[in-house]
Amino acid sequence: MGYSNSAGVVKMSIQMLCRFGLSLFLVAVVSGCTSGGSIQCKVSPSSCMHEGSYEPGEEEYAEEEAKDLNKDAAKKVRTRSSWW
């Protein structure tokens, strides 16, 4: 009789692990979807392009941010290539 009880505990443990795994997977998917659409932008950059006119001062800000991001990316590439 002890054997059937432990089988039930194992079954419940497996069910709990499956539920936890599914929950973790769903959280990861939702997090990825709300992270600014970076995956979407990598797949289809044109879908992330701004269309329409800028507000006053917004275009200059966007250009400065783009320059800073490009500098940071170039710095990372140089740092990574120096490890080889």
Secondary structure, DSSP 8 states (H G I E B T S, - for coil): -HHHHHHHHHHHHHHHHHHHHHHHHHHHHHHHHTS-SHHHHHH-GGGGS--S---TTHHHHHHHHHHHHHHHHHHHHHHHHHT-
